[in-house]
Amino acid sequence: MPRVHVFGFFSFWSCFDNVFLDHVSVIYVVKFLLPDVPLIPGTRYGASLRKQIKKMEVSQHSKYFCEFCGKYAVKRKAVGIWGCKDCGKVKAGGAYTLNTASAVTVRSTIRRLREQTES
């Protein structure tokens, strides 16, 4: 969902001489769409690097699923620290994503070995 900026309230004092109004208040609304993630470097540094930066920033600003309360409310607090807004649990994770690829691999390997020993 794109973000929208809405600007302000301007009042015009007696700018309409031929109208029977001494004071006219007009709400002047300017809307323009902002990109999902602002790309700071602009057109510099090449397309592939800008795509990597965009992917990183999208992943770090998105909400993730909380295993404790079952809601999409986990957001990044600091580098590697992720906290749930609803239940208040704090979890360590990756710098830009909640679960890194290596952590997912280790977790699945541990689960597979545990299932082998139990059966």
MMTF fields as JSON, N, C-alpha, C and O atoms, coordinates in Angstrom:
{
  "mmtfVersion": "1.0.0",
  "mmtfProducer": "UNKNOWN",
  "numBonds": 475,
  "numAtoms": 476,
  "numGroups": 119,
  "numChains": 1,
  "numModels": 1,
  "chainsPerModel": [1],
  "groupsPerChain": [119],
  "chainIdList": ["A"],
  "bondAtomList": [4, 2, 8, 6, 12, 10, 16, 14, 20, 18, 24, 22, 28, 26, 32, 30, 36, 34, 40, 38, 44, 42, 48, 46, 52, 50, 56, 54, 60, 58, 64, 62, 68, 66, 72, 70, 76, 74, 80, 78, 84, 82, 88, 86, 92, 90, 96, 94, 100, 98, 104, 102, 108, 106, 112, 110, 116, 114, 120, 118, 124, 122, 128, 126, 132, 130, 136, 134, 140, 138, 144, 142, 148, 146, 152, 150, 156, 154, 160, 158, 164, 162, 168, 166, 172, 170, 176, 174, 180, 178, 184, 182, 188, 186, 192, 190, 196, 194, 200, 198, 204, 202, 208, 206, 212, 210, 216, 214, 220, 218, 224, 222, 228, 226, 232, 230, 236, 234, 240, 238, 244, 242, 248, 246, 252, 250, 256, 254, 260, 258, 264, 262, 268, 266, 272, 270, 276, 274, 280, 278, 284, 282, 288, 286, 292, 290, 296, 294, 300, 298, 304, 302, 308, 306, 312, 310, 316, 314, 320, 318, 324, 322, 328, 326, 332, 330, 336, 334, 340, 338, 344, 342, 348, 346, 352, 350, 356, 354, 360, 358, 364, 362, 368, 366, 372, 370, 376, 374, 380, 378, 384, 382, 388, 386, 392, 390, 396, 394, 400, 398, 404, 402, 408, 406, 412, 410, 416, 414, 420, 418, 424, 422, 428, 426, 432, 430, 436, 434, 440, 438, 444, 442, 448, 446, 452, 450, 456, 454, 460, 458, 464, 462, 468, 466, 472, 470],
  "bondOrderList": [1, 1, 1, 1, 1, 1, 1, 1, 1, 1, 1, 1, 1, 1, 1, 1, 1, 1, 1, 1, 1, 1, 1, 1, 1, 1, 1, 1, 1, 1, 1, 1, 1, 1, 1, 1, 1, 1, 1, 1, 1, 1, 1, 1, 1, 1, 1, 1, 1, 1, 1, 1, 1, 1, 1, 1, 1, 1, 1, 1, 1, 1, 1, 1, 1, 1, 1, 1, 1, 1, 1, 1, 1, 1, 1, 1, 1, 1, 1, 1, 1, 1, 1, 1, 1, 1, 1, 1, 1, 1, 1, 1, 1, 1, 1, 1, 1, 1, 1, 1, 1, 1, 1, 1, 1, 1, 1, 1, 1, 1, 1, 1, 1, 1, 1, 1, 1, 1],
  "groupList": [{"groupName": "MET", "atomNameList": ["N", "CA", "C", "O"], "elementList": ["N", "C", "C", "O"], "formalChargeList": [0, 0, 0, 0], "bondAtomList": [1, 0, 2, 1, 3, 2], "bondOrderList": [1, 1, 2], "singleLetterCode": "M", "chemCompType": "L-PEPTIDE LINKING"}, {"groupName": "PRO", "atomNameList": ["N", "CA", "C", "O"], "elementList": ["N", "C", "C", "O"], "formalChargeList": [0, 0, 0, 0], "bondAtomList": [1, 0, 2, 1, 3, 2], "bondOrderList": [1, 1, 2], "singleLetterCode": "P", "chemCompType": "L-PEPTIDE LINKING"}, {"groupName": "ARG", "atomNameList": ["N", "CA", "C", "O"], "elementList": ["N", "C", "C", "O"], "formalChargeList": [0, 0, 0, 0], "bondAtomList": [1, 0, 2, 1, 3, 2], "bondOrderList": [1, 1, 2], "singleLetterCode": "R", "chemCompType": "L-PEPTIDE LINKING"}, {"groupName": "VAL", "atomNameList": ["N", "CA", "C", "O"], "elementList": ["N", "C", "C", "O"], "formalChargeList": [0, 0, 0, 0], "bondAtomList": [1, 0, 2, 1, 3, 2], "bondOrderList": [1, 1, 2], "singleLetterCode": "V", "chemCompType": "L-PEPTIDE LINKING"}, {"groupName": "HIS", "atomNameList": ["N", "CA", "C", "O"], "elementList": ["N", "C", "C", "O"], "formalChargeList": [0, 0, 0, 0], "bondAtomList": [1, 0, 2, 1, 3, 2], "bondOrderList": [1, 1, 2], "singleLetterCode": "H", "chemCompType": "L-PEPTIDE LINKING"}, {"groupName": "PHE", "atomNameList": ["N", "CA", "C", "O"], "elementList": ["N", "C", "C", "O"], "formalChargeList": [0, 0, 0, 0], "bondAtomList": [1, 0, 2, 1, 3, 2], "bondOrderList": [1, 1, 2], "singleLetterCode": "F", "chemCompType": "L-PEPTIDE LINKING"}, {"groupName": "GLY", "atomNameList": ["N", "CA", "C", "O"], "elementList": ["N", "C", "C", "O"], "formalChargeList": [0, 0, 0, 0], "bondAtomList": [1, 0, 2, 1, 3, 2], "bondOrderList": [1, 1, 2], "singleLetterCode": "G", "chemCompType": "PEPTIDE LINKING"}, {"groupName": "SER", "atomNameList": ["N", "CA", "C", "O"], "elementList": ["N", "C", "C", "O"], "formalChargeList": [0, 0, 0, 0], "bondAtomList": [1, 0, 2, 1, 3, 2], "bondOrderList": [1, 1, 2], "singleLetterCode": "S", "chemCompType": "L-PEPTIDE LINKING"}, {"groupName": "TRP", "atomNameList": ["N", "CA", "C", "O"], "elementList": ["N", "C", "C", "O"], "formalChargeList": [0, 0, 0, 0], "bondAtomList": [1, 0, 2, 1, 3, 2], "bondOrderList": [1, 1, 2], "singleLetterCode": "W", "chemCompType": "L-PEPTIDE LINKING"}, {"groupName": "CYS", "atomNameList": ["N", "CA", "C", "O"], "elementList": ["N", "C", "C", "O"], "formalChargeList": [0, 0, 0, 0], "bondAtomList": [1, 0, 2, 1, 3, 2], "bondOrderList": [1, 1, 2], "singleLetterCode": "C", "chemCompType": "L-PEPTIDE LINKING"}, {"groupName": "ASP", "atomNameList": ["N", "CA", "C", "O"], "elementList": ["N", "C", "C", "O"], "formalChargeList": [0, 0, 0, 0], "bondAtomList": [1, 0, 2, 1, 3, 2], "bondOrderList": [1, 1, 2], "singleLetterCode": "D", "chemCompType": "L-PEPTIDE LINKING"}, {"groupName": "ASN", "atomNameList": ["N", "CA", "C", "O"], "elementList": ["N", "C", "C", "O"], "formalChargeList": [0, 0, 0, 0], "bondAtomList": [1, 0, 2, 1, 3, 2], "bondOrderList": [1, 1, 2], "singleLetterCode": "N", "chemCompType": "L-PEPTIDE LINKING"}, {"groupName": "LEU", "atomNameList": ["N", "CA", "C", "O"], "elementList": ["N", "C", "C", "O"], "formalChargeList": [0, 0, 0, 0], "bondAtomList": [1, 0, 2, 1, 3, 2], "bondOrderList": [1, 1, 2], "singleLetterCode": "L", "chemCompType": "L-PEPTIDE LINKING"}, {"groupName": "ILE", "atomNameList": ["N", "CA", "C", "O"], "elementList": ["N", "C", "C", "O"], "formalChargeList": [0, 0, 0, 0], "bondAtomList": [1, 0, 2, 1, 3, 2], "bondOrderList": [1, 1, 2], "singleLetterCode": "I", "chemCompType": "L-PEPTIDE LINKING"}, {"groupName": "TYR", "atomNameList": ["N", "CA", "C", "O"], "elementList": ["N", "C", "C", "O"], "formalChargeList": [0, 0, 0, 0], "bondAtomList": [1, 0, 2, 1, 3, 2], "bondOrderList": [1, 1, 2], "singleLetterCode": "Y", "chemCompType": "L-PEPTIDE LINKING"}, {"groupName": "LYS", "atomNameList": ["N", "CA", "C", "O"], "elementList": ["N", "C", "C", "O"], "formalChargeList": [0, 0, 0, 0], "bondAtomList": [1, 0, 2, 1, 3, 2], "bondOrderList": [1, 1, 2], "singleLetterCode": "K", "chemCompType": "L-PEPTIDE LINKING"}, {"groupName": "THR", "atomNameList": ["N", "CA", "C", "O"], "elementList": ["N", "C", "C", "O"], "formalChargeList": [0, 0, 0, 0], "bondAtomList": [1, 0, 2, 1, 3, 2], "bondOrderList": [1, 1, 2], "singleLetterCode": "T", "chemCompType": "L-PEPTIDE LINKING"}, {"groupName": "ALA", "atomNameList": ["N", "CA", "C", "O"], "elementList": ["N", "C", "C", "O"], "formalChargeList": [0, 0, 0, 0], "bondAtomList": [1, 0, 2, 1, 3, 2], "bondOrderList": [1, 1, 2], "singleLetterCode": "A", "chemCompType": "L-PEPTIDE LINKING"}, {"groupName": "GLN", "atomNameList": ["N", "CA", "C", "O"], "elementList": ["N", "C", "C", "O"], "formalChargeList": [0, 0, 0, 0], "bondAtomList": [1, 0, 2, 1, 3, 2], "bondOrderList": [1, 1, 2], "singleLetterCode": "Q", "chemCompType": "L-PEPTIDE LINKING"}, {"groupName": "GLU", "atomNameList": ["N", "CA", "C", "O"], "elementList": ["N", "C", "C", "O"], "formalChargeList": [0, 0, 0, 0], "bondAtomList": [1, 0, 2, 1, 3, 2], "bondOrderList": [1, 1, 2], "singleLetterCode": "E", "chemCompType": "L-PEPTIDE LINKING"}],
  "groupTypeList": [0, 1, 2, 3, 4, 3, 5, 6, 5, 5, 7, 5, 8, 7, 9, 5, 10, 11, 3, 5, 12, 10, 4, 3, 7, 3, 13, 14, 3, 3, 15, 5, 12, 12, 1, 10, 3, 1, 12, 13, 1, 6, 16, 2, 14, 6, 17, 7, 12, 2, 15, 18, 13, 15, 15, 0, 19, 3, 7, 18, 4, 7, 15, 14, 5, 9, 19, 5, 9, 6, 15, 14, 17, 3, 15, 2, 15, 17, 3, 6, 13, 8, 6, 9, 15, 10, 9, 6, 15, 3, 15, 17, 6, 6, 17, 14, 16, 12, 11, 16, 17, 7, 17, 3, 16, 3, 2, 7, 16, 13, 2, 2, 12, 2, 19, 18, 16, 19, 7],
  "groupIdList": [1, 2, 3, 4, 5, 6, 7, 8, 9, 10, 11, 12, 13, 14, 15, 16, 17, 18, 19, 20, 21, 22, 23, 24, 25, 26, 27, 28, 29, 30, 31, 32, 33, 34, 35, 36, 37, 38, 39, 40, 41, 42, 43, 44, 45, 46, 47, 48, 49, 50, 51, 52, 53, 54, 55, 56, 57, 58, 59, 60, 61, 62, 63, 64, 65, 66, 67, 68, 69, 70, 71, 72, 73, 74, 75, 76, 77, 78, 79, 80, 81, 82, 83, 84, 85, 86, 87, 88, 89, 90, 91, 92, 93, 94, 95, 96, 97, 98, 99, 100, 101, 102, 103, 104, 105, 106, 107, 108, 109, 110, 111, 112, 113, 114, 115, 116, 117, 118, 119],
  "secStructList": [7, 7, 7, 3, 3, 3, 3, 3, 3, 3, 3, 3, 3, 1, 7, 7, 1, 1, 1, 1, 7, 1, 3, 3, 3, 3, 3, 3, 3, 3, 3, 3, 3, 7, 7, 1, 1, 7, 7, 6, 6, 6, 6, 7, 1, 7, 2, 2, 2, 2, 2, 2, 2, 2, 2, 2, 2, 2, 2, 2, 2, 1, 7, 3, 3, 7, 6, 6, 6, 7, 1, 3, 3, 3, 3, 3, 3, 3, 6, 6, 3, 3, 3, 3, 6, 6, 6, 7, 7, 3, 3, 3, 7, 7, 1, 1, 1, 1, 1, 7, 2, 2, 2, 2, 2, 2, 2, 2, 2, 2, 2, 2, 2, 2, 2, 2, 2, 2, 7],
  "xCoordList": [0.846, 0.0, 0.892, 1.713, 0.752, 1.635, 1.29, 0.128, 2.311, 2.11, 1.768, 2.2, 0.999, 0.551, 0.848, 0.545, 1.436, 1.632, 0.459, 0.028, -0.055, -1.127, -0.63, -0.244, -0.635, -0.187, -1.375, -2.304, -1.345, -1.875, -3.044, -3.936, -3.063, -4.209, -3.751, -2.894, -4.33, -3.982, -5.233, -6.318, -5.092, -6.254, -5.945, -4.837, -6.926, -6.781, -7.635, -8.851, -7.028, -7.733, -8.19, -7.383, -9.478, -10.155, -9.518, -9.226, -9.316, -8.749, -9.843, -9.56, -11.08, -12.197, -12.971, -13.841, -12.671, -13.311, -14.747, -15.607, -15.005, -16.343, -17.305, -18.485, -16.829, -17.69, -17.98, -17.158, -19.133, -19.555, -18.961, -19.646, -17.719, -17.062, -15.849, -15.038, -15.733, -14.552, -13.37, -12.217, -13.682, -12.625, -13.014, -14.113, -12.139, -12.383, -11.283, -10.097, -11.687, -10.727, -10.841, -11.928, -9.742, -9.723, -8.72, -7.589, -9.145, -8.205, -7.564, -8.233, -6.289, -5.538, -4.802, -3.897, -5.181, -4.64, -3.793, -4.244, -2.574, -1.672, -1.335, -0.809, -1.636, -1.329, -0.334, -0.479, 0.655, 1.546, 2.014, 2.169, 2.233, 2.611, 4.106, 4.918, 4.442, 5.839, 6.183, 5.303, 7.417, 7.775, 7.751, 7.817, 7.657, 7.62, 8.894, 8.838, 10.021, 11.305, 12.037, 12.296, 12.377, 13.082, 14.503, 15.268, 14.844, 16.19, 17.081, 16.97, 17.944, 18.767, 19.782, 19.941, 20.483, 21.532, 21.03, 21.829, 19.738, 19.219, 19.636, 19.395, 20.258, 20.673, 22.119, 22.652, 22.75, 24.164, 24.338, 23.391, 25.529, 26.029, 25.49, 25.789, 24.733, 24.311, 23.007, 22.611, 22.349, 21.015, 21.061, 20.189, 22.058, 22.082, 22.301, 21.695, 23.155, 23.361, 22.122, 21.783, 21.444, 20.218, 19.122, 18.322, 19.077, 18.104, 18.404, 17.486, 19.689, 20.066, 19.691, 19.195, 19.928, 19.587, 18.084, 17.616, 17.323, 15.869, 15.361, 14.489, 15.895, 15.484, 15.786, 14.969, 16.966, 17.363, 16.45, 16.021, 16.148, 15.319, 13.87, 13.216, 13.359, 11.99, 11.891, 10.931, 12.881, 12.827, 13.005, 12.412, 13.795, 14.006, 12.843, 12.67, 12.04, 10.922, 9.591, 8.581, 9.567, 8.3, 8.012, 8.89, 6.752, 6.338, 6.442, 6.181, 6.829, 7.015, 6.059, 5.474, 5.909, 4.992, 5.619, 6.775, 4.855, 5.317, 4.878, 3.693, 5.835, 5.502, 4.8, 4.124, 4.953, 4.387, 2.91, 2.107, 2.542, 1.143, 0.385, -0.841, 1.081, 0.413, -0.047, -0.965, 0.561, 0.169, 1.37, 2.521, 1.078, 2.133, 2.449, 1.972, 3.253, 3.52, 4.986, 5.32, 5.866, 7.285, 7.959, 7.903, 8.597, 9.318, 10.735, 11.029, 11.593, 13.008, 13.179, 12.719, 13.843, 14.137, 15.528, 15.707, 16.494, 17.876, 18.493, 17.799, 19.78, 20.44, 20.412, 21.042, 19.684, 19.614, 18.648, 18.553, 17.922, 16.961, 15.574, 15.32, 14.678, 13.327, 12.345, 12.515, 11.328, 10.359, 8.938, 8.622, 8.079, 6.662, 5.921, 6.096, 5.089, 4.33, 3.197, 2.838, 2.619, 1.456, 1.839, 1.39, 2.673, 2.972, 4.228, 4.468, 5.03, 6.197, 7.426, 8.431, 7.379, 8.538, 9.632, 9.353, 10.866, 12.022, 12.82, 13.056, 13.23, 13.916, 15.15, 15.141, 16.213, 17.409, 17.261, 16.764, 17.695, 17.583, 18.672, 19.732, 18.406, 19.371, 19.335, 18.478, 20.271, 20.346, 19.208, 18.68, 18.822, 17.803, 16.552, 15.511, 16.618, 15.445, 15.369, 16.37, 14.172, 13.994, 14.725, 15.406, 14.59, 15.257, 16.219, 15.808, 17.5, 18.473, 18.41, 17.847, 18.985, 18.956, 19.719, 19.282, 20.851, 21.626, 20.897, 20.992, 20.176, 19.418, 18.281, 17.994, 17.638, 16.569, 17.134, 16.509, 18.314, 18.957, 19.319, 19.074, 19.897, 20.277, 19.045, 19.055, 17.986, 16.762, 16.136, 15.669, 16.125, 15.547, 16.423, 15.905, 17.745, 18.645, 18.469, 18.437, 18.355, 18.138, 16.811, 16.733, 15.775, 14.466, 14.538, 13.97, 15.236, 15.357, 16.13, 15.735, 17.243, 18.024, 17.237, 17.341, 16.451, 15.63, 14.576, 14.316, 13.972, 12.975, 13.611, 12.976, 14.864, 15.547, 15.856, 15.715, 16.278, 16.62, 15.374, 15.423, 14.256, 13.034, 12.391, 11.773, 12.526, 11.861, 12.759, 12.322],
  "yCoordList": [-1.175, 0.0, 1.239, 1.398, 2.1, 3.269, 4.293, 4.481, 4.938, 5.995, 7.287, 7.507, 8.138, 9.388, 10.523, 10.428, 11.588, 12.793, 13.728, 13.926, 14.299, 15.288, 16.55, 16.524, 17.65, 18.909, 19.814, 19.805, 20.503, 21.494, 22.355, 22.095, 23.356, 24.247, 25.656, 26.223, 26.207, 27.56, 28.419, 27.987, 29.591, 30.482, 31.731, 32.267, 32.164, 33.338, 34.449, 34.295, 35.549, 36.643, 37.635, 38.263, 37.759, 38.719, 38.772, 39.847, 37.619, 37.585, 37.591, 37.713, 37.461, 37.507, 38.797, 38.828, 39.848, 41.143, 41.167, 41.82, 40.459, 40.522, 39.534, 39.505, 38.735, 37.804, 38.421, 39.162, 38.117, 38.721, 38.008, 37.833, 37.602, 36.931, 37.745, 38.149, 37.98, 38.674, 37.709, 38.072, 36.499, 35.52, 34.207, 33.697, 33.679, 32.396, 31.444, 31.71, 30.341, 29.312, 28.15, 27.626, 27.772, 26.693, 25.655, 25.985, 24.408, 23.336, 22.945, 22.469, 23.148, 22.894, 21.574, 21.477, 20.576, 19.238, 18.884, 18.949, 18.515, 18.065, 16.618, 16.312, 15.735, 14.326, 13.893, 14.226, 13.162, 12.541, 11.221, 11.082, 10.275, 8.939, 8.882, 9.411, 8.229, 7.988, 6.557, 5.697, 6.272, 4.881, 4.078, 4.645, 2.758, 1.905, 2.056, 2.173, 2.053, 2.252, 3.344, 3.185, 4.446, 5.504, 5.076, 4.69, 5.144, 4.766, 5.997, 6.9, 6.032, 7.199, 7.484, 8.648, 6.476, 6.824, 7.356, 7.85, 7.273, 7.793, 6.923, 5.716, 7.52, 6.756, 6.298, 5.768, 6.485, 6.127, 4.661, 4.018, 4.149, 2.866, 1.639, 0.525, 1.771, 0.616, 0.007, 0.144, -0.669, -1.208, -2.398, -2.53, -3.267, -4.475, -4.134, -4.755, -3.162, -2.77, -2.097, -2.306, -1.288, -0.651, -1.681, -1.518, -2.744, -3.815, -4.557, -4.914, -4.794, -5.455, -4.594, -5.105, -3.294, -2.387, -2.355, -2.363, -2.319, -2.294, -3.572, -3.518, -4.724, -5.997, -6.021, -6.479, -5.526, -5.489, -4.568, -4.929, -3.382, -2.431, -2.88, -2.648, -3.517, -4.036, -5.12, -5.151, -6.016, -7.105, -6.599, -7.159, -5.568, -5.107, -4.261, -4.142, -3.669, -2.846, -3.583, -3.021, -4.831, -5.551, -6.214, -6.348, -6.626, -7.312, -8.813, -9.315, -9.529, -10.962, -11.655, -11.027, -12.97, -13.78, -14.112, -14.529, -13.926, -14.248, -15.674, -15.995, -16.531, -17.909, -18.001, -18.991, -16.984, -17.038, -16.668, -17.374, -15.573, -15.124, -15.405, -15.297, -15.762, -16.123, -14.951, -15.104, -13.791, -12.619, -12.097, -12.395, -11.325, -10.672, -9.335, -8.291, -9.369, -8.158, -8.007, -7.123, -8.838, -8.764, -7.744, -7.844, -6.759, -5.729, -5.62, -6.051, -5.044, -4.897, -3.744, -2.63, -4.017, -2.968, -2.384, -1.166, -3.248, -2.844, -3.941, -4.865, -3.845, -4.841, -6.189, -6.359, -7.145, -8.488, -8.651, -9.746, -7.612, -7.694, -7.436, -6.39, -8.399, -8.338, -8.467, -9.326, -7.632, -7.65, -7.673, -7.074, -8.377, -8.463, -7.318, -7.073, -6.616, -5.492, -5.962, -5.268, -7.147, -7.606, -8.28, -7.867, -9.326, -10.073, -9.572, -9.949, -8.742, -8.159, -9.049, -8.677, -10.212, -11.102, -10.504, -9.888, -10.693, -10.207, -11.423, -12.347, -11.41, -12.556, -12.072, -10.998, -12.869, -12.567, -13.189, -14.306, -12.457, -12.957, -12.362, -11.982, -12.284, -11.719, -10.206, -9.602, -9.608, -8.15, -7.54, -6.493, -8.186, -7.611, -8.463, -7.962, -9.743, -10.617, -11.294, -11.417, -11.729, -12.381, -13.718, -14.025, -14.508, -15.807, -15.794, -15.602, -15.999, -16.049, -17.417, -18.366, -17.506, -18.764, -19.863, -21.014, -19.517, -20.526, -20.989, -22.159, -20.091, -20.48, -21.427, -22.363, -21.193, -22.085, -23.462, -24.478, -23.503, -24.776, -25.546, -26.749, -24.866, -25.513, -26.026, -27.14, -25.231, -25.629, -26.863, -27.763, -26.906, -28.071, -29.309, -30.421, -29.129, -30.259, -30.82, -32.038, -29.953, -30.404, -31.142, -32.167, -30.641, -31.301, -32.677, -33.642, -32.77, -34.046, -35.059, -36.223, -34.632, -35.547, -35.976, -37.123, -35.062, -35.403, -36.445, -37.371, -36.292, -37.269, -38.623, -39.654, -38.643, -39.911, -40.643, -41.864, -39.913, -40.572, -41.047, -42.063, -40.334, -40.734, -41.954, -42.764, -42.094, -43.224, -44.423, -45.437],
  "zCoordList": [0.0, 0.0, 0.0, 0.903, -0.972, -1.035, 0.032, 0.392, 0.517, 1.498, 0.78, -0.352, 1.428, 0.818, 1.782, 2.972, 1.278, 2.076, 1.849, 0.713, 2.915, 2.815, 3.486, 4.655, 2.763, 3.315, 3.489, 2.682, 4.421, 5.101, 4.961, 4.153, 5.714, 5.864, 5.532, 6.21, 4.488, 4.086, 4.184, 3.792, 4.686, 4.739, 3.922, 3.959, 3.207, 2.368, 2.968, 3.083, 3.347, 3.994, 2.943, 2.258, 2.835, 1.951, 0.563, 0.038, -0.006, -1.345, -2.411, -3.603, -1.976, -2.915, -2.655, -1.784, -3.389, -3.164, -3.674, -3.084, -4.766, -5.32, -4.66, -5.008, -3.726, -2.998, -1.637, -1.098, -1.089, 0.176, 1.383, 2.391, 1.3, 2.406, 2.83, 1.996, 4.119, 4.615, 4.757, 4.521, 5.139, 5.4, 4.735, 4.952, 3.949, 3.299, 3.749, 3.554, 4.348, 4.743, 3.77, 3.525, 3.242, 2.267, 2.75, 3.108, 2.754, 3.047, 1.732, 0.815, 1.652, 0.432, 0.62, 1.449, -0.138, 0.042, -1.17, -2.314, -0.89, -1.941, -1.63, -0.559, -2.558, -2.363, -3.43, -4.606, -3.01, -3.978, -3.397, -2.184, -4.257, -3.825, -3.558, -4.317, -2.462, -2.139, -2.519, -2.489, -2.871, -3.141, -1.848, -0.757, -1.97, -0.792, 0.03, 1.254, -0.632, 0.038, -0.726, -1.919, -0.072, -0.791, -1.124, -0.24, -2.378, -2.797, -2.726, -3.556, -1.755, -1.472, -2.58, -2.949, -3.134, -4.09, -5.42, -6.216, -5.688, -6.943, -8.109, -8.102, -9.106, -10.283, -10.198, -11.173, -9.082, -8.959, -8.559, -8.108, -8.723, -8.222, -8.944, -8.514, -9.987, -10.77, -10.3, -9.143, -11.227, -10.955, -10.01, -9.151, -10.149, -9.321, -7.852, -6.979, -7.57, -6.174, -5.597, -4.432, -6.412, -5.926, -5.673, -4.752, -6.485, -6.255, -4.96, -4.221, -4.679, -3.43, -2.227, -1.222, -2.33, -1.234, -1.021, 0.118, -2.109, -1.982, -1.333, -0.466, -1.74, -1.152, 0.342, 1.14, 0.714, 2.115, 2.921, 4.017, 2.391, 3.13, 3.217, 4.233, 2.176, 2.234, 3.291, 4.062, 3.335, 4.307, 5.732, 6.654, 5.934, 7.306, 7.82, 9.033, 6.93, 7.383, 7.387, 7.811, 6.925, 6.875, 8.219, 9.071, 8.381, 9.604, 9.388, 8.294, 10.449, 10.378, 11.334, 12.216, 11.142, 11.936, 13.284, 13.353, 14.352, 15.705, 16.043, 15.958, 16.426, 16.775, 18.121, 18.402, 18.952, 20.291, 20.313, 20.922, 19.657, 19.701, 18.411, 18.39, 17.332, 16.091, 15.247, 14.441, 15.406, 14.626, 13.839, 14.157, 12.824, 12.055, 12.715, 12.272, 13.772, 14.539, 14.919, 15.708, 14.384, 14.737, 13.832, 12.606, 14.46, 13.715, 14.251, 15.366, 13.448, 13.802, 14.78, 14.526, 15.901, 16.879, 16.655, 16.663, 16.459, 16.192, 15.335, 14.911, 15.083, 14.238, 14.949, 15.993, 14.383, 14.943, 16.09, 16.644, 16.476, 17.579, 17.015, 16.416, 17.211, 16.673, 17.824, 18.689, 17.845, 18.928, 18.412, 17.384, 19.143, 18.787, 19.464, 20.658, 18.69, 19.238, 20.135, 21.086, 19.848, 20.603, 21.914, 22.983, 21.832, 23.056, 23.762, 24.909, 23.117, 23.768, 23.794, 24.4, 23.157, 23.135, 22.255, 21.226, 22.672, 21.922, 21.474, 22.251, 20.215, 19.634, 18.888, 18.285, 18.933, 18.151, 16.778, 16.636, 15.774, 14.403, 13.551, 14.048, 12.276, 11.352, 11.385, 12.031, 10.684, 10.668, 9.869, 10.244, 8.766, 7.896, 7.794, 7.369, 8.172, 8.189, 9.544, 10.25, 9.896, 11.192, 11.228, 12.207, 10.182, 10.105, 8.924, 7.78, 9.208, 8.123, 7.442, 7.988, 6.259, 5.509, 6.242, 6.263, 6.84, 7.564, 8.825, 9.195, 9.485, 10.674, 10.312, 11.058, 9.183, 8.73, 8.402, 8.707, 7.78, 7.45, 8.712, 8.797, 9.686, 10.945, 11.67, 12.194, 11.708, 12.395, 11.745, 12.443, 10.412, 9.732, 9.909, 10.012, 9.947, 10.17, 11.571, 11.75, 12.561, 13.94, 14.054, 14.731, 13.408, 13.448, 12.783, 13.293, 11.646, 10.938, 11.773, 11.845, 12.415, 13.254, 14.486, 14.92, 15.052, 16.212, 15.841, 16.609, 14.664, 14.219, 13.937, 14.158, 13.448, 13.193, 14.488, 14.556, 15.522, 16.787, 17.522, 18.215, 17.387, 18.082, 17.435, 18.126, 16.124, 15.461, 15.258, 14.713]
}
